[in-house]
Amino acid sequence: MPLLPFVLSLADITVKFTLNNLALFLILGGVIGLGTGYLMKSKGVTILGDVVFGLIGALIGAYVLTPALDIGRGLLGQSLASVFGCVLAVAILHFVVVVRQKARA
């Protein structure tokens, strides 16, 4: 029995995981996370935090938002959803850090 592609079915939504797509979304999430963190320039967030939240946001965008919102079936739709998820996750991270810093002051 082959290990890839791995198929996940939940509530009539089928998601196919392949190593190529997963690697693409991880690379895309890391790069977009770094770029978003650099553009936001808030203090208190490390580069590692931007990359990790970028990776998490990219995977959520690609594998949760795409089927849930029916954005697109192809690689382009998943890539755009992963970029959106990545930017959203890093923005939420920076917002939480800024609110915590202001609450301390």
Secondary structure, 3 states (H helix, E strand, C coil): CCCCCEEEEECCEEEEECHHHHHHHHHHHHHHHHHHHHHHCCCCCCHHHHHHHHHHHHHHHHHHHHHHHCCCCCHHHHHHHHHHHHHHHHHHHHHHHHHHHHHHC
